C-alpha cells in the first residue's frame, strides 16, 4: 500500500511521521526547507506532561535537559506578589523548550527510521485524490509526483493543502501582539517563571502593562511584553529600552544587570479554526487546522495532540482498510477540543484585559483576573485546560457495568506503574502509541508476586480470554492501584491514552461493546468487513 504523505516538516509533521512509523506505516514528509531548523531562542513552546511523554516515547530521548522545568510560578501586580505556585513531583511543571530544539530531537529520531523518507526542497503545488489514494505534486528544479494512501497537511497557518482543498479558515486576526526577546541574564527568581501586571516602572513606548518571563536552560530567559491593540512598529531601540527598564525594575538596587541579547521578534496571535479537517483522504493538523495561543506559547502543543489522535486512526485504516467513522472522529474530537479553548479565550480575555467600569470597584476582581491568566499560562482552568473527548462519537453507549474512577471517560489516563504481559514493570504511558488497545486490571497486591503466581489465578483467566476475543489487538496490563478505582476495576484505554470506560469487574460483553465503539462502532465495522469481502470476491473472479 502507498505511504502516507505529510506536508510540512515542523514539529507536528515530524511527530505524526514518527507516530505512524511506530505503527508500521510508511511515510513521506515533504519539507519545503533544506532539512534543518534555524536556531531561534525567542521562538519557544510550553509543553505539559502529556505532550512531553508523547515526544519522549516516540524519540526515546529525554527533553528535560533541552528545556527548562520551572521550580515555581509567581504572579505580580505592581509591587505585590498576588499568587505563587511551587512545583513538585505530584504537580510537575510544564516544560519550556525552544522550538528548534524540539524539532532537532524529532529529526534525529527520524534519521534512524527506515519507514520515513524526508524530501527536502519540496514545495507542494497540487493535489489529486480518488477513491484509492492521493497524488501530490511538488515543484522545484524537477517537478515530482508523489503517490500516497492519505495526505496530511501539517504545513502551517498559510497551509497550501487547506487552500487547495478550498477549506475556509474563519476567525479573528491579531487577537494579541507581543514584543519578544530572548536574553541571557540573571534575574532575582532563578528557575521561576513570572507574570507581572501593571509593573511600577514607566514603560518605554506603548504598552498594556504586562510582561511574562520564562526561564530556559543556561541562564536564558524569554520575555514577552503585551502590546496594545494596533500596528505600532516595534523598533530595535524601543525593544532595547523595554529590556533595560524591565531588568532594572526587577533588580533590587534599580540598576540594569548585564545581559546578552540573543534573539528578538514580534509574536502575533490569531484565533482561527478550519471549517473541515478532512476531505476524503486529505486531512489537516496543527496550525493548518487551527490557530490559538493567546497566552503566547501553547499553540504547538495542541498540534502535537492532533498528531497523537490521528496517528492510530490512520494506522488502522492503512493496515485494515477504510474506516470512515474512525477517521471522521479525528475532526469531531480535535475540532471540538480546540473550539472549546478558543471560545473560552474569546469570552474571558476581553474581561481579563479590560480595565475600568464596574469591575474596577469589585473587591478582588484584579486578583481573580491574575488567577485566570496564571491558570491559562500553566495549562489549567478555563483558559488553559485541554479539551476532552467526553462527547466523542467513539464513546460507548451506557454500559451496565460502568463505574467512575479518577479519570473521566474521554480524558488522558493517569500514568501509573503497570505489569506488562512479560512480567516487567513499566509505566502505563510507555505502552501507548503502538496501535493496540490497553486493558488494565486494578489488582492490589500483585506487585509483590511474580507474574506466574497470579496470571492463572482468580479472575485473570476469564479477563485474558475476554481480551483475546476483542475486535482489535489489545494488551492486558495489571496495576496495583489507580486513582479512584476499586479492586478488580477494568480500564479500557485507547492507543492515544484516553480512557474509553471503566468497568466493575470482568464483563466480556461490555468490554467488547466498548472496544467496538472505540474503533468506530459496530455499523462502521460491518461496512468495512462487507467492503473487504466484496474486494476479496472480486479478486477471486
N, C-alpha and C positions, 0 to 999 in steps of 0.2 A: 504494500500500500504506500502511496506517496507521503512524504513527510509533511509536517505542519509548518507553514511559512509564518514567520514572525517578523513584522516590520518594526524597526526601532530597536537599537541596542543600548537603551538606557537600563537602569536597574530593573524596571518592570519587565521589559522584554527578555533580559538575561535571566531573571528569576523564573519566568514562565518556561524558557527553554530548558533550564536545569530541572524544574519540576516535572516536565514531560519526559525528559531523558531518564529520570529516576524511575519512571514507569514504563520504560522501554518503548518510548515513542520518539522517532527521529524528527529532527527539526532543522530548518534553515533560517538563520537570522540575517535579515537584510539590514546592514549597517551602512548608512549613507556617509559616515565618517571614516577616518583612517584606521579604526580598530583600537584606539586608546583614548583615554579621557584626560582632558586638561585639568591640572590641579587648580581648584578654586576653593580656598579655605572659607570664603564667605558664603558658599553655597552648601548648606548643611541640612540634615534631616534629623528629626527626633523619632525614634522607634520604640514602641512599647514591647513588652515581653513576648507577645505572640509573634510579632514581626521579626524580632531578633532570633527567636527559636526557629522560625521558618528558614531564615538565611543561613544560620549556623548548621541546621540539619542538612540543607542542600549542598553547602560548600564544604562541610567538615572542618571549618576554620572558625575560631572564636573571634567575635567582633569587639569584645570589650577593650582589648589593647589598642584598637584602631580608633576608638571613640571614647567618650567620657560618660561615666555613670555618676551623676551628681550626688554629693553627700547630703544635700538638702536643697530646699527652695525657700526663698523669702519674698514676701510681697511688702512693698513700702509705699507709703503715701506721705509726700513732703519729707519730714524727717523721722517719721514713725514707722516701725515695723508693724504691719497690720495682721500678718499671718506668716507662720513658719511651718515647714514640713521637713521632717527628718526621715530619710530613707534607711531601711534596713533589710534584713533577709526576708521578712514577711511582707514588706512593701518595697519592692525593688524599684529603683529609679529608672526612668526612661534612659535610653542610650542616645547620646548626641554625637553624630558622626558626619564627617564631610562626605558629600555625595560621591566624589571621585574615589574615596577610599572604599566605599561600599561597592561601587562598580568594579573596582580593581579586584576585590575578593571574588566577585562573581565571574569575572573574565578569567581569572586564574583557574577556577574550578572548571569552567567550560573548556579551557585549553586541554584538559585531561579527558574530556568527554567524547567518546567515539561516535555518539549518535547525533551530535550537534555540529553543524557547519556554520561559520560566520562569514558572510560575504561582505567584504568592506567596499567602500566607494560604490554602493549600490542604492540608488535613489529610485523609489517606486514611482511609476507614472501611469500604470494601467492595471486593471483587474478584470478578469473574465471568469465567471463561475457558471457551472452547470450542475446537474444533479449528482454527478460522480466526483466532482472536485473543483479546484480553483487553479487558475493560471494567472501569474503576476509577471509584469514586465518592468524591468529596471533599465534606466538609461545610463549611459556612460560612454567611454570610448568604443565599446561594442555592446549594443543593446542585447539584453539577455531575457529569455523567458524562463520562468520557474514554475514547475508543476507541483501542486500540493493538494493534500486532502482537505485542509482547512487553512484559513489565513486569519491571523490575529493582528490587529493594528495597535501597536504599543508606541506609536510614533508622535506622541506629544500633543500639545494644545492645538497646533496647526495641522493636525492629522490629515495626511493625504488619503489614507484609507477612508476616513469619515467623509471627506469631500467626494471621493469617487463613488461612494455608496449613497450620496445625496442625503445624508443624515443631518437633521437640524441640531444645532448646539446652542439653545437659548440660555439666557441667564443675565447676570449683571457684570459690568465691566468696572475695573478699578474700585472694588469694594473698599480696599485699604491699600496704602502705599507705605513702604518702609525704606529709610536710608539704612544701609547695612555696611558694617566694617568688621573685618577680621584682623585682630592685632595681638601681638604678644606683649603681655604686661603683667604686673602683679596687682591684684585687687584685694580689698580688705576681707573678702569672703572666699578663700580658696576652695575650689571644688563645689561651690554653691551657685545655683542659678538664681536670678532675681528678676522681679518685675517692679519697676519704680515708676509710680504715677505721681504727677504733679511735683517733680523734684524742685527743691527750693531755689536752685540757681536760675539765673536768667538764661533762656535758651537762645542760642545764636540762630537767627533766621526763623522762618515759620515752623511751628511745631504744635502738636496737641498735648505736649507734656507727658510723654510716656516713653520709657526706654526699657528694653529687655536685655539682660546679659546672660549668656550661656557659655560655660567653660567647655573647652576641647583639650585634648592631651597637649603636653609640652608647653603649658603656660599660655596657650592661645585662647582667646575669647571671641565669640561672635556677639556684637552689639547691634541691636535694631532700634531705630528711632521711628515711632509712628509719625507720619507726615499728615498735615491737614488735607482735606479734600482739595482737588485742583491739580494743576500740572506745573507747579513751581519747579524750576530747574534746580537740581541738587548739584552744585558745583564742588570741585575739589576743595576750594577754600572754605566753603560753608561746612563741608563734612569734617575737615580737619579742626575747625573751630568747635564743632559739636563734640568731637572726640576729646579735645583738650578740656573743655568746660565740664564734661561729664566725669572724666577721670579726676579732675580737681575737686569736683563736688563730692565725689565718693571718698577722697583721701582725707585722713584725719586732720592733717595740717593745712588743707586747702590748696596745696601745690600740685601741679600736674606731674605724676610719676613718669618715668621714662617708658617709652613704648616703641614697638616696631610694627608699622602698618604693613599688613600682608596682602590685603585684598579689600575691595570695596564694591558696592553695587546698589541698585535700587530694586527692591522686590515689590512688584505689583500683584495684588491678589485679585483674581477674578472668581466669580461663582457661576459655573455653567454645568449643565447636565445634558448629555446627549439623549435625544428622544428614543433612539433604539440602540441597543448594544449588540444586536445580532441581525444580520441579513443573510439568511441561508447559511452558507459555510464561511461567512466573513463575520468576525466579531471584533469588538473594541475592548481595550483595557487601559487602566491608568489615565493619564492626562488626556488621552484621545477620547475618553468616555466622560470624564468629569474634571472639573477644576474646583478646588476648595482649599481651605487652609488659611482662614482669616487671621489666625494667630501665628502664622509665619512658617512653620517647618513640618507640618504633619500631612501634607497632601500626598507625598510619595508613599507613605505608609499604607494608605488606602489602596494605592496601585498594587503594592505587594500582596495585599489581601485579595485583590481581584485575581491575580495570578494563581494564588493558592486555591481559590474557589473554582477557577476554570480548569486547572490542570487535570484534576482527577476525572472531571466530567468529559473533557476532550479525550483523555486516555481511554476511558470506557468506550466512547464512540469509535475511536480509532481501532481498538482491538476487537470490538464485538459488533460493529455496525451501527447505523444511525440510531440515536436515542434522542428524539426531538424534545420530549418533555424534560429530559435531564439538561440538555443544552439550553432550552428556554429558561430553566430555573436560574441559570447564571445571571441573566439580566434581571429577573424578578427579585432575586435575593440581593445582589450587589447594588442595583439601582435604588432599591428601597432603602438600604442602609445609608447610602450616600445622600439620598434625598432627605432623610431624617436629620442628618448633620447640617445640611445646607439650610433646611427650614429653621432649625434652632438658631443658627448664626444670623439669619436674616431677621428673625424675630427679636433676639436678645441683644445683638451688638449695638443697634441704634440706642437702646435704653442704657446699656453699659457705657457707651462712649459719650452719650448726650449729657449735658450739664444744665443747670438752671431749672426753672419751672418748679413745680411742687416737689419733685424728687430731691431738690437741694435742701428742703426743710424736713424731710423724713429722717428721723434718727436711724443711724446705722445703714442708710442706703449706700453710702460710699464704700463702707466695709463689705456689704453684700456684693456690690459690683466687683470689688477686688477679688472676692472669693470665687465669683463666677469666672473671671478671667484666669485666675490661678488654676482652677479645675480644667479650663479649656487648654491651657498650656501643658498640663500634666496628663491630658487624655482622660479626664474624669468628668462627671457631672453632665449637665445639659449640653454644654458647649463642646465637651471633649470626648464623651463616651462613644465608643464604636457601636454601630448598629448591630442588631441581632437578626437571626433568621427565624424568629418565632412564627411569623406568618408565611413561611416558605411553602411553596406548592409541594415540596418534598416531605413536609411534616405528615406523620401518620394520623389517621383518624383516631378518635378516642379509643384507647385500649383498656380492657378490663383490669389488667394487672399493672397499669402505670402508676408510679409513685413519684413524689417530689424529692429532689436532692438539692444540694447547694448550688448546682448549676442548672438554670432553667433550660428547657429544650431550645435549640437554636443558637446557643451561646457556646464559646470555646470551653472545652473541659479543663479542669484544674490539672496541673502537671504533677501527678503523684508517682511514687515508685511502684512498679508492677513486676510480676514474674512472667517472663516470656515462655513460649512453648518449649524451649530447650532448657528451661530451668534457671536461666540467668536473670539477674535483677537489672532492670533498665528503667528509664523514665518513660512515662506514657507518651510524651510528645516525640520521643525518639522513634516511635513506631508509626508515626503519621507519614503521609505523603508517599506511600507505597502502593496506592490504589486499592488496598484492602479495607473492608470494614473492620472495626475493632469491637470485640465483645469483652467486657471487663466484669469479672465476678468479684464482688466485695466479700472477702473471706478472712476475718480476723484470725490471727494466729498462724496462718500458713507460712509466714515469712521465716519462722524459726525451724521449719521442717524441710527436708529435701523434697523436691517435687514428686519423687517416686512414691512418697508415703501418702500423698493426698490426691494425686491425679486420678486415682481409681476409686476414691472413697466418696461417700456422701452423694451430693448432687452433681459432682463433676462429670461422671459418665453420661448422664442424661443431658447436661448442658453441652458437652462436647458433641454428642450426636445431633443436637439441635443446631449447633454452629455449622457442622458439616453439611446439613441439609439446606442451608440458606441459599438464596438465588445468586449469590456472588461470593467470591472468596472472602473469608473473614478470619481474623487471627484471634484466638482465645487467650486472654490475659487475666491474671489474678492480682488483686490489690488487697493489702491488709485493711486499708481504710480509704474512705473518700468523703469529702465534706458533705454532711447532711445525709449520708447514706447508711442504712441499717445493714446488718449482716445478711448475706445472700441476695442483696440487690444486684441486678444485672444491668449494666450500662451498654447501650449500643451507640457507637461513635462513628461519624463519617470519616472518610480518608483525610479531610482537611481539619479534623479535630473538633467539629461542632457536634454537640450531643443531639442524637436523634430522639432517644427516650430512655427512661429508667424503669425497670420492671421489678415487681416484687417476687423474686424467685425465678425459677426456670419455667418459662411459659413458651413453649416452642411455637405455638400458633401466633401469639402476639409478637414474638421476636421475628418470625418470618414476615408477618404483615408490615412491621416497622421497617425491616430491611428492604422489602419490595418497594415500599413507598419512597424510601431514601434514594432508590435507584431510578426513580421516575414514575413509579406507580404500576399497578397491575395491568392497566389498559395499555400503557406505553410498552411494557414488556411483551404483551401479547402481540401488539402490532409489529414489534421488532422481530419476534420469532416467526411471525407469518411472512414478513418480508424475506427473512433469511431462508425460510422453507421454500418460498417461491423462487428465490435465486438458485437454490440447490436443484430444484426440479427443472428449471430452465437449463441449468448447466448439464444435466444428465440427458437432455434430449439431443 
